[in-house]
Amino acid sequence: MTPPAAAPDAGSVRSLFVERFGREPEIVASAPGRVNLIGEHTDYNGGEVLPIAILRRTWVAAGRPSTDAGGAPMLRAVSANQPAAMGTAPLSSPKRSGQWWDYLTGVAAPLLERSGRSDSIDVAVASDVPTAAGLSSSAALEVSTALAVAGVLGLELPLEEAAMIAWRAETGFVGVACGIMDQFASALCRAGEALHLECDTAHYDFAPFKDALLIFDTAIPRSLRTSHYNERRAECEEALRLLRERWPDLPTLAAAEPEQVMEAHLPPPLDRRALHVSRETRRVRDAVAALRAGHRISRELLVGSHESLRDLYECSRPELDWVVERAITLPGVQGARLTGAGWGGCAIVVGDEDALREAGPVLAREYESRFALVPRLWLSTAASGARVEASG
Ligand code: GLA
């Protein structure tokens, strides 16, 4: 299991702020990474998702410079996870820089505008959310920044709005075409529960989730994921367009019943994409019903989701398929599937915590010798969502 190297916390991000900016921060906030239990590639199709927050968080300390030089408002940002140099960006008419602090600028600039103030803002960041693994480190950074900056500016910011501002920063400023799941999960999740989010309306509720998870990062480089993701989004839009020729009132692709999709005889591969989305969103409903009834999410649902992603959505890879197939043969494992966008990234193995502790090293060893890749593994339970930790 990948050891938690000196996990950052409210105290360490506060110390970083003091060290780099020479005074106390006004506020500290934090937000977690996430994994999705079931409901993959449904969020941008108006469907349902069921993520949990993981036990890894991003911490942000923020404050305004004590002596305001009176110029244009600026962001200054430092991170315990990045090279020592300080990032700076204008907060009025900001431009994307291609640097890590774009996530902060994309969140802070609209909040400053909303506040009607012209303060500069200093931010320090520390995180143990793994990057480039598909665990939403960017959502954790955006959401924690939104809470901290809103606090500094004296703005009331309900968690739903923090999620929305974070999502707009990711899609509109940083320029990544994702659905709303990641930012909403980071903002709204609760310990011991899974977040059931309807992505067409952003309505949500919770279902108890007591199992543990082994998060298995396949260590496959991420480069191909974005282009495939955008291709799938375009295919889904086209599938919806064709279905609407027949059912003009169909609100979203996820709303199409599996029977409708089959009856429509869409051209391949649109038929497979649409069938996955339709069935997957219904699997989420079944999973939520099971959890509410005091059961676990069944192996059929978890593995069924994986097989659909493999065969219909075609976003798996042999490495992910192997992890799933091998994991479910191990004792105490309830089920497994790829999670997040796919084409690499992580699989989750769901089960009893003790059993997963045993399963982890077995899977890691065999994976490494089979694929010559060194995986990263983390154990998690359903953790808490974003929160303000302290204000000065
Ligand atoms: C990525 C995106 C999410 C979602 C998943 C697939 O993680 O960021 O919005 O679309 O892929 O379910």
Boltz pocket constraint, residues with backbone or C-beta under 6 A from the ligand:
constraints:
  - pocket:
      binder: B
      contacts: [[A, 36], [A, 39], [A, 40], [A, 41], [A, 42], [A, 43], [A, 44], [A, 134], [A, 178], [A, 179], [A, 180], [A, 181], [A, 182], [A, 340], [A, 341], [A, 342]]
      max_distance: 6.0
